[in-house]
Amino acid sequence: DTQHVRIHLDLSGRSCVVELLLDSCLSADGELEGLSEDFSALEVLSLCNTGLKSLSKLPSLPKLKRLELSDNVLTSGLEVLAEKCPALSYLNLSGNSFKDLSAFKGLFPPFYLVLV
């Protein structure tokens, strides 16, 4: 799983990391692997084009402000963001597979949401 390997190879002192860009690091099973609560200072996380199907393994990221999830295969499970990312103010979900607005139930305002 290239996503998991890259996180572990590239980073030490994770509690100091503020921005993490993992675009195009494909997930073998569609799950987020290798990212832990050790990244407590993270403010920007980009996971564009990684093949993500689920956010169920997203750790608690209390300082995360910007989350880029474009060009994945997400269809639901966004409710986890309200609990895990309370400071979130920008969310990019363009290029995913949402079929209707029910997937966005439980998301919390105010934040900037990109769907197109």
Buried (B, 14 or more C-beta within 10 A) or exposed (E): BBBBEBBEEEBEEBEEBEEBEBEEBEBEEBBBBBBEEEBBBBBBBBBBBBBBBBBEBBBBBEBBBBBBBBBBEBBBBBBBBEEBBEEBEBBBBBBBEBEEEEBBEEBEEEBEBEEE
